[in-house]
């Protein structure tokens, strides 16, 4: 990893702002576990190429690919302040750079949910849906956040909306049970 980091840093010295080099350096730093430096690369990449920055944030070096995935998000892990606050901070920068980017608002909502910040998560997911309504993944994420937060009225409205989009996913959302440890 060290040689790759040095090579990418040297390339950036010679020609700053090359999105592919910044992204590759970010991948190596994340795989190496250097999250502070990785977050700097995400923020730097966001100014050059916001889409690549989102892709970099989605990259997980230990992600196991699966042919069958559920649309219901996993229970939030206990917040790891360093990792989570860095991810949330980077995503806040993304939506600041492009407030009309529904994908970044959804990612921010998911990150806030994972950090246990359910109220802010709902706000970010609402912003995503205001820009691009009826996106199934975002509606599901909003439903999960509302159910976890304990907002039964809004949750039932979102569940009804989801039934109109995909009845099977709506049933999956109904079956979702927040962890008893989730703070409301």
C-alpha positions as CSV (number, residue, x, y, z in Angstrom):
1,X,0.0,0.0,0.0
2,X,2.8,2.4,0.9
3,X,4.3,2.3,-2.6
4,X,0.9,3.0,-4.2
5,X,0.2,5.9,-1.8
6,X,3.6,7.4,-2.7
7,X,3.0,6.9,-6.4
8,X,-0.4,8.5,-6.4
9,X,0.8,11.4,-4.2
10,X,3.7,12.0,-6.7
11,X,1.3,11.9,-9.6
12,X,-0.8,14.6,-7.8
13,X,2.3,16.7,-7.3
14,X,3.0,16.6,-11.0
15,X,-0.6,17.2,-12.1
16,X,-3.0,18.2,-9.3
17,X,-6.7,17.8,-9.5
18,X,-6.8,14.6,-11.7
19,X,-10.0,12.9,-10.5
20,X,-8.9,9.3,-11.3
21,X,-5.7,9.7,-9.4
22,X,-7.5,11.3,-6.4
23,X,-10.0,8.4,-6.4
24,X,-7.3,5.8,-6.7
25,X,-5.4,7.3,-3.8
26,X,-8.7,7.4,-1.8
27,X,-9.3,3.7,-2.5
28,X,-5.8,2.8,-1.3
29,X,-6.1,5.0,1.8
30,X,-9.4,3.5,2.7
31,X,-8.1,-0.1,2.2
32,X,-5.2,0.8,4.4
33,X,-7.5,2.2,7.1
34,X,-6.2,5.8,7.0
35,X,-9.6,7.3,7.3
36,X,-8.6,10.9,8.0
37,X,-6.5,11.0,4.8
38,X,-9.2,9.1,2.9
39,X,-11.8,11.7,4.0
40,X,-9.5,14.5,2.7
41,X,-9.4,12.7,-0.7
42,X,-13.2,12.4,-0.8
43,X,-13.6,16.1,-0.1
44,X,-10.9,16.9,-2.7
45,X,-12.6,14.7,-5.3
46,X,-16.0,16.2,-4.5
47,X,-14.7,19.5,-5.8
48,X,-13.4,18.0,-9.1
49,X,-16.0,15.2,-9.7
50,X,-18.9,14.8,-7.3
51,X,-20.1,11.6,-8.9
52,X,-16.7,9.9,-8.5
53,X,-16.6,11.2,-4.9
54,X,-19.9,9.4,-4.2
55,X,-18.6,6.2,-5.9
56,X,-15.5,6.5,-3.7
57,X,-17.6,6.8,-0.6
58,X,-19.6,3.7,-1.6
59,X,-16.3,1.7,-2.0
60,X,-15.8,-0.9,0.7
61,X,-12.5,-2.8,0.5
62,X,-14.0,-5.7,2.5
63,X,-17.4,-5.6,0.9
64,X,-18.5,-9.1,0.0
65,X,-20.5,-9.2,-3.2
66,X,-23.8,-10.9,-3.0
67,X,-26.3,-11.8,-5.7
68,X,-29.2,-11.4,-3.3
69,X,-29.5,-8.2,-1.3
70,X,-32.3,-6.9,0.8
71,X,-33.6,-3.4,0.2
72,X,-34.1,-3.0,4.0
73,X,-30.9,-1.5,5.6
74,X,-29.1,-3.3,8.3
75,X,-29.5,-2.2,11.9
76,X,-27.2,0.7,12.8
77,X,-24.0,-0.4,14.4
78,X,-23.1,1.4,17.6
79,X,-21.7,4.7,16.4
80,X,-18.0,4.8,15.8
81,X,-17.5,8.5,16.3
82,X,-14.3,8.8,14.1
83,X,-15.6,6.8,11.1
84,X,-19.2,8.0,11.2
85,X,-18.6,11.6,11.8
86,X,-16.1,11.6,9.0
87,X,-18.5,10.0,6.6
88,X,-21.3,12.3,7.6
89,X,-19.0,15.3,7.3
90,X,-17.9,14.3,3.8
91,X,-21.6,13.8,2.8
92,X,-22.6,17.2,4.2
93,X,-19.9,18.7,2.0
94,X,-21.4,16.8,-1.0
95,X,-24.9,18.2,-0.5
96,X,-23.4,21.6,0.1
97,X,-21.7,21.5,-3.2
98,X,-24.8,20.3,-5.0
99,X,-28.0,20.7,-3.0
100,X,-30.1,19.4,-5.9
101,X,-28.3,16.0,-5.8
102,X,-30.9,13.5,-4.5
103,X,-28.4,10.6,-4.4
104,X,-26.1,12.5,-2.0
105,X,-29.1,13.5,0.2
106,X,-30.1,9.8,0.4
107,X,-26.5,8.8,1.3
108,X,-26.4,11.4,4.0
109,X,-29.7,10.2,5.3
110,X,-28.4,6.6,5.5
111,X,-25.1,7.7,7.1
112,X,-27.0,9.8,9.7
113,X,-29.3,6.8,10.4
114,X,-26.3,4.5,10.9
115,X,-24.9,7.1,13.3
116,X,-28.1,7.0,15.3
117,X,-29.2,10.5,14.3
118,X,-32.7,9.6,13.2
119,X,-34.2,13.1,13.2
120,X,-31.5,14.5,10.9
121,X,-31.7,11.3,8.8
122,X,-35.4,11.8,8.2
123,X,-34.7,15.5,7.1
124,X,-32.0,14.4,4.6
125,X,-34.2,11.6,3.2
126,X,-37.1,14.1,2.9
127,X,-34.8,16.4,0.9
128,X,-33.9,13.5,-1.4
129,X,-37.6,12.7,-2.1
130,X,-38.4,16.4,-2.6
131,X,-35.9,16.4,-5.5
132,X,-36.7,13.0,-6.9
133,X,-40.0,11.6,-5.6
134,X,-41.0,7.9,-5.6
135,X,-37.4,6.5,-5.6
136,X,-38.1,3.1,-3.9
137,X,-34.8,2.9,-2.0
138,X,-35.2,6.4,-0.5
139,X,-38.8,5.7,0.5
140,X,-37.7,2.5,2.2
141,X,-34.9,4.3,4.0
142,X,-37.3,7.0,5.1
143,X,-39.7,4.3,6.4
144,X,-36.9,2.6,8.3
145,X,-35.8,5.9,9.9
146,X,-39.3,6.9,10.8
147,X,-40.1,3.5,12.3
148,X,-36.9,3.5,14.3
149,X,-37.5,7.1,15.4
150,X,-41.0,6.1,16.6
151,X,-43.0,8.4,14.3
152,X,-46.0,6.2,13.7
153,X,-48.1,8.7,11.7
154,X,-45.4,9.6,9.1
155,X,-44.3,5.9,9.0
156,X,-47.8,4.8,8.0
157,X,-47.9,7.5,5.3
158,X,-44.6,6.4,3.9
159,X,-45.6,2.7,4.1
160,X,-48.8,3.5,2.1
161,X,-46.7,5.3,-0.5
162,X,-44.4,2.4,-0.7
163,X,-47.3,0.0,-1.3
164,X,-48.1,2.0,-4.4
165,X,-44.5,1.7,-5.6
166,X,-43.7,-2.0,-4.6
167,X,-46.1,-4.0,-2.5
168,X,-43.4,-6.7,-1.7
169,X,-40.9,-4.1,-0.4
170,X,-43.7,-2.6,1.6
171,X,-44.3,-6.0,3.3
172,X,-40.5,-6.2,4.0
173,X,-40.6,-2.8,5.6
174,X,-43.6,-3.8,7.7
175,X,-41.6,-6.8,9.0
176,X,-38.6,-4.6,9.8
177,X,-38.1,-4.3,13.6
178,X,-35.8,-1.6,14.9
179,X,-33.2,-2.8,17.5
180,X,-34.4,-2.3,21.1
181,X,-31.1,-0.4,21.6
182,X,-32.0,2.2,19.0
183,X,-32.3,5.6,20.6
184,X,-35.6,7.3,19.8
